[in-house]
Amino acid sequence: QVQLLESGGGLVQAGASLRLSCSASGRTFSGYPVTWYRRAPGKEREFVAVSTKSGQTYYTNSVKGRFTISRDDAQETVYLEMTSLNPEDAAMYYCSMDQCWGPGTRVTISS
């Protein structure tokens, strides 16, 4: 069974950038869509971005132009490059593939 592990979260100031990583063990990402979600305190989990198995990418409107999802199937890693972070981006970020989830990585934004 695949295991996913997110990393790269942390505390940054508004306007800063972070790069999140999602690594897989037990299975490669190749041939699967990989999705980033986030859940802010007191809010529902929301879709952030997806990289389809063919490499197409889609984003929720609030992150378009600021976030970039990319995948390195050879390295078994999917990235979420986040720029111009604002307090509304603060959340636990999760990656998901084939109904499997990682434990999440926390992003905190100081204004």
C-alpha positions in Angstrom: 0.0 0.0 0.0 1.2 3.4 -0.8 2.3 5.8 1.9 2.5 9.5 1.4 4.5 12.0 3.4 4.3 15.7 3.1 7.0 18.1 4.2 8.1 21.7 3.8 5.6 23.5 5.9 6.5 26.1 8.4 6.0 29.6 9.7 6.6 32.4 7.2 5.7 36.0 6.9 2.9 37.2 4.6 4.3 37.6 1.1 6.9 34.8 1.5 7.2 31.6 -0.4 7.3 27.9 0.5 7.7 24.7 -1.4 5.8 21.7 -0.1 6.8 18.2 -1.0 4.9 15.0 -1.1 6.8 11.8 -1.3 5.5 8.3 -1.9 6.6 4.9 -0.8 5.2 1.6 -1.8 4.1 2.9 -5.2 5.2 5.5 -7.7 3.1 8.5 -8.7 3.4 7.5 -12.3 0.0 7.0 -13.8 -2.0 8.6 -11.0 -3.4 12.0 -10.4 -2.0 13.6 -7.3 -3.9 16.3 -5.5 -3.1 18.8 -2.8 -5.8 19.8 -0.3 -5.8 22.0 2.7 -7.8 22.5 5.8 -7.7 25.7 7.7 -8.7 25.8 11.4 -12.5 25.7 11.7 -13.0 25.2 8.0 -13.7 22.3 5.7 -11.0 20.7 3.7 -10.7 22.3 0.3 -9.1 21.3 -3.0 -6.0 23.3 -3.8 -4.4 21.8 -6.9 -4.1 18.6 -8.9 -1.6 17.2 -11.3 -3.3 14.7 -13.6 -1.6 11.5 -14.7 -0.9 13.2 -18.0 0.6 16.2 -16.3 -2.2 18.7 -16.7 -2.7 20.9 -13.7 -5.7 22.6 -12.2 -6.0 25.0 -9.3 -8.6 26.5 -7.1 -9.3 30.1 -8.0 -7.8 31.6 -4.8 -4.3 30.2 -5.6 -4.2 30.6 -9.4 -1.1 32.5 -10.4 0.5 32.0 -7.0 0.8 28.2 -6.5 2.4 25.7 -8.9 2.0 22.0 -8.7 4.7 19.8 -10.3 5.6 16.2 -10.2 8.8 14.3 -10.6 7.7 10.7 -11.0 11.3 9.5 -11.2 11.9 11.0 -7.8 8.5 9.9 -6.5 7.8 13.4 -5.4 5.1 16.0 -6.1 5.7 19.6 -5.2 3.5 22.5 -4.4 5.4 25.8 -4.9 3.5 28.5 -3.1 4.3 32.2 -3.5 2.9 35.5 -2.2 1.4 33.7 0.8 -1.2 35.4 2.7 -3.0 34.6 6.0 -5.8 32.9 4.2 -3.3 30.3 3.0 -2.6 29.1 6.5 -3.7 25.5 6.9 -2.7 21.9 7.1 -1.8 20.8 3.6 -2.3 17.2 2.5 -1.4 15.3 -0.6 -3.6 12.5 -1.9 -3.2 9.8 -4.4 -5.5 6.8 -5.2 -7.6 7.5 -2.0 -4.5 7.5 0.2 -3.5 10.5 2.3 -0.4 11.8 4.0 -0.5 13.1 7.6 -0.2 16.7 6.4 2.3 19.6 6.9 1.3 22.8 8.6 1.7 26.2 7.0 1.5 29.2 9.3 1.5 32.8 8.0 2.4 35.7 10.2 1.0 39.1 9.0 
